[in-house]
Amino acid sequence: MSVAESLPDLPRRAETPWVETRAGGLFFVNAVLVAPVLMALYPLALRALLRALVGFERPSPILDTVPLVAAHVAPVVGWLAAPAAGLAIWNLRLADRGWARVLLVLFLVAHLGTLAYTLWRWLG
């Protein structure tokens, strides 16, 4: 008996890895598209929360640096969240895993928040 014959057989995977499926690939694209949104919305939300809870009204070089850039850039490129939101809605129909659906809903909320902020800046 040779060494190769004495080794146990490895189980074969019947399915391809999820990230290599169509739904997994689209989920990855959605995750990439939401990254800039989170980079802009997180500081804005943190600043609003601190100002609401603590009454922090004066400008802060730490809290206001990214929001100032986001406030300047978001009205110009915020409309790009519309196709990303559409892709998130489309991917919600394809996602077959619960955790992926939860994250896609969060991605969709982030894109809709960006669109709402952009419209607020355009109209207000």
N, C-alpha and C positions, 0 to 999 in steps of 0.2 A: 504494500500500500504506500503510495507516494504522499508527500506532504500536501499537495494540492487536493488530493482525494480525501484527506482527513479533515480539512477545513470545512466548517459548516457553510451551507449555501446562504447567501445573502437574500433576504426577501426582495422581490421585485416590486417596484412601485407600479401600480396599475394606472395611476393618473399622472399627468404632468404637474409640475409645481404651479400653484395658483398664480403667481406673478407672471408666468409665461402664458397664461390664458388671455383671452380677449378682455374679460372683465378685470383681471389683475393688471394688465397693461394700461387700461383706461383709468384704473384707480391710481396707478403710479403717476399718470399724466395729471390727474386731478390734484394729487398731493404736491406736485411741482408747481401747478398753477396757483395753489392757495398760499404758498410760502410768502410771496411778496405782500399779499393781502394781510397775512398775519403780522408781518413785520411793520406794517403801517397801522393796523387797527389795534394791536396790543398796546402800544404807547398811548394812543388816543383814549382807549378805554381805561387804562390805568390812571391817566391824568384826570379824566372825568370822575372816576371813582374816588380818587384822593380829594378832589375839590368838593365832591358831594359829601363825603364822610367827615373830612377834617376842616373844610372851609379854606383849603389852600388856594388862595387867589393870586398871589404874586407870581410873576414868571420865574421859572426855574431852568437853569442851563442843563440840568440833567433830565427833567421830565419834558421839557418843551423842544428839545433839539430835533428829535425824530418827528413829533407831531407837526412842527413847523414845516419841515420838508414834506411830510405827507399832505399837509394842507395846501401846499403849493403844487405838488405833483398830481395828487389824486383827481382834482377836477379835470385835468388834461388827459390823463390816461385811465381814469376810473371806468370809462365805458367798456374797457377790455374785460371787465368782470362779467359782462353780459354773456359772451360766448362761453366763458368758463362755468357760469351758472347753468347754462344750457347743457354743457357736457356733464356736469354733476347730476342733473336731472336724468339725462339719458343713461348715465352709468348706474343710477339707482335701480333702473329696470333690469340691468344685467347682473348686478352684484348678488352673489348667492350666499355670502357669509354675513352673519349678523354684525360682527365688529366692523366690517367694511361698510355696511349700510349706515351704521351709526356715525362713522367718520365722514361718510359722504354727505350726510345731513348737516354735520358741523361745517364741512367745506361749503355747502350750499348757503348756510346761514352767513358765513363770512363773505361770500361773494355778494349776497343780497345786501349785507351791511355796507359793503363798498359801493354798490350801486346807489343805495339810499343816501350815503354820505356825498357821493358825487352829485346826485340830483339836488340835494340840499344846498350844496355849494353853488351849483349853477343857478338855482331859482331863488335862493335866499341871499 
